[in-house]
Amino acid sequence: MTNLFLLLTTVAWLAFEDSSETPFYLTGWCLANGLLLLGTVPPFQWYHRPTRYNDGMLFLKTLKYSESEIQSYVNAALLRRELSLNSLEGMSLADLLSNSKRHPETVVFLWEITNRMHASSDLRYQDYVLKLVDHPKMQSKYLEIIIDTYLTWQLHQGPSSNPEVTDALSLRLLRENDCISTRGTRGSILIDQGRIEEGKTMLEKVLAQTDSMVDKVYSNVFLALAAKATGDLDLASNYALTARTLDSANPVIHRLSNLLVPLSRESESDPSTSSG
């Protein structure tokens, strides 16, 4: 905002002054401010990395995302800087695994391996998450990011093949940061484990209290699955359609499958099915 003010005042000065008498440094000042604005105000997101948002992108993200979501980006950026992960970007997963075996005490390798496995849905992802969260050098302030990312990935995949681990991690996430969002994650995990009433109660409270679009989508998705499990297909369809309306591109939406198009409503709207 200061940069913009300086640019506008110098442009106004130039507009009312005789251009032949304008000092060269004033023209240079105006040009420098213009170039700075081009680099900071348009919403650029270099390389799609949360550590490389410029001011314009951060402003737009502030308008779109909740405080907790913005803070998660900040924490991820701080972690990346603290662990000096940029030096590992060019390494393959095989190289990372090899280096991790030679330097098991180094948390940097485990963090990058975990991220790569998450991106590729590698079957070893859970094993490396467990190594990372239990690493003696891993600071507690970053555990929330690691665990929440894993649990979100697991919710996208479907019910866990190792529910004991998922249950323990969701409880640990609550201990690290007991907030509306982590309660939503816990409630979703409970529904996946078949603890329908317990999870449903948590998610209904989350849905009533949250302002986060992400929390609303996940709550509606898993309340739909809970309603389906109890046989209330109309309610399940309503939750499913609400979730899709909020964010049809969310990866967890795919789990709703046939709930997104209730068969009963299709039959009512199709004249060919109403006769005979």
QUINOR-V399624 format. One record per backbone hydrogen bond with DSSP energy under -0.5 kcal/mol. NH is the residue of the N-H (numbers start at 1). CO is the residue of the C=O. Records with the same first field share a line. If there is no record, write none. Layout:
# QUINOR-V399624
NH: CO + CO
This chain:
# QUINOR-V399624
5: 1
6: 2
7: 3
8: 4
9: 5
10: 6
11: 7
12: 8
13: 9
14: 10
15: 11
16: 12
17: 13
19: 17
21: 18
22: 19
26: 23
27: 23
28: 24
29: 25
30: 26
31: 27
32: 28
33: 29
34: 30
35: 31
36: 32
37: 33
38: 34
39: 35
40: 36
41: 37
42: 37
44: 42
46: 52
48: 45
49: 46
52: 49
53: 50
54: 44
56: 40
58: 54
59: 55
60: 56
61: 57
62: 58
63: 59
64: 60
65: 61
70: 66
71: 67
72: 68
73: 69
74: 70
75: 71
76: 72
77: 73
78: 74
79: 75
80: 76
81: 77
82: 78
83: 79
84: 80 + 81
85: 80
87: 84
88: 85
89: 86
91: 88
96: 92
97: 93
98: 94
99: 95
100: 96
101: 97
102: 98
103: 99
104: 101
106: 103
107: 105
110: 106
111: 107
112: 108
113: 109
114: 110
115: 111
116: 112
117: 113
118: 114
119: 115
120: 116
121: 118
122: 117
125: 122
128: 124
129: 125
130: 126
131: 127
132: 128
133: 129
134: 130
135: 132
138: 135
139: 137
142: 139
143: 139 + 140
144: 140
146: 142
147: 143
148: 144
149: 145
150: 146
151: 147
152: 148
153: 149
154: 150
155: 151
156: 152
157: 153
158: 154
165: 162
166: 162
167: 163
168: 164
169: 165
170: 166
171: 167
172: 168
173: 169
174: 170
175: 171
176: 172
177: 173
179: 177
183: 179
184: 180
185: 181
186: 182
187: 183
188: 184
189: 185
190: 186
191: 187
192: 188
193: 189
194: 191
195: 190
196: 194
199: 195
200: 196
201: 197
202: 198
203: 199
204: 200
205: 201
206: 202
207: 203
208: 204
209: 205 + 206
210: 206
216: 212
217: 213
218: 214
219: 215
220: 216
221: 217
222: 218
223: 219
224: 220
225: 221
226: 222
227: 223
228: 224
229: 225
230: 226
231: 228
232: 227
233: 231
236: 232
237: 233
238: 234
239: 235
240: 236
241: 237
242: 238
243: 239
244: 240
245: 241
246: 242
247: 243
250: 247
253: 250
254: 251
255: 252
256: 253
257: 254
259: 256
260: 257
261: 258
266: 262
267: 263
268: 264
269: 265
270: 266
271: 269
273: 270
274: 271
275: 271
